[in-house]
Amino acid sequence: MVISVRPQHLKRYKDISLLLIKYGRGDLVRGAGLDDVAGAGGVTEANGKPEELAADLERLGPTYIKLGQLLSTRGDMLPAPYVDALARLQDKVEPFGFAEVEQIVSEELGVRISRAFRVFDNLPLASASLGQVHRAELRDGRVVAVKVQRPGIRDGVLADLDALRELAEFADSHFRVARRYGFAAMLEEFRKSMLRELDYEQEARNLKTLGANLADFPRIHVPQPILDYTTSRVLTMDFVGGSKLTSLSPIAQLEIDGVALAEQLIASYLQQILVDGFFHADPHPGNVLLTDSGDVALLDLGMIGRVPHEAQEKLVKLLLAIGDGRGEDCARALTQLCDVDDEDEDELDDTAFRRRVGEIVAENQGVALADVRAGAVVLELTRAAVQSGLRPVPELSMLGRALLALDEVARSLNPQFDPNETIRRQAADIMRGRMTGSATQGSL
């Protein structure tokens, strides 16, 4: 059985097929009957290098850039060199013209741009695959940032998603490894995430939710939306002045309270993931700003993650077991965060799995505390689970990738900062809070 080739998707089938061939999944292309669609293309089977994958996805456009960002959180699915390469994927493209910006803003707000804003900068502050951001001033003098969606982007993304969905469904039906990873389910969640990211009214709601959730963290700032100036394609929010953390000089690092900022940042993320179950899913250094007032601002809430309550407690137990070096408890918590297919259950070697988890935990106990990367350990454990025939829940990889990114951000604030102690202390506080809450409920 092969997939039914839609004429309007021919170029997309070819692009996807050549990418799969280059990176070693020509079997999927042949099985789907896409050999003729792919053609020769000058691509040799499985000759793609990790450092080339990010560039290849960037050339294919916005949907594939976002897919690459998703795959960078799936250390269980790709070898570490590919995950590391995708983590450096840059979502930066040439800006579109100001005439189109004016047209979109006027159409969306129902008024000429000069009537809605006293000042609107022609050149964008930043330009990405889905939209770009301009500095502006409202008529009352408030300085704002206006995100404007790229013209025609939605139709192109939807067509890309259709083609990817067909291939994922075919793979799930015909390849055991695809069923293990749940390609079709992953693509469906990706589709929902992309549609949410294309809805700027949803992003405005995300900003309000996260701002309220982090109200107890005075050094963490979340810009708030101006709802009267926001639609599905235009998002107006507080302007936040500051510097990217990656651009801080050694002298600038000495002038800030980097340890206090880093501790609040990590504590705020652990609350987002392990308590609120609603978190900023893309905390790379470009989305975390050191403000002019010396605080930290979280930008770009188009991509958010959700963690079900039942997964939160298991993630807390896993982090505590890693921090304390308890291999058996770590394996137990990891197993609870995984599923297993019926066809894989007979092949699951529980003893080997527990031995490997114990080795990973022990290896990191022997590393100097400041050199331990909690996120890297979580991702390594995730890969060990997959290699043993388990299927980790998506939240596990999301936690690992978020902690890995936060480690980089925290060390940008203070190169000597050790995030691991903050992670252990915060996880223990969360666990105590859960136990106290359970005991209180039980006594009622």
Disulfide bonds with the S-S distance in Angstrom:
none
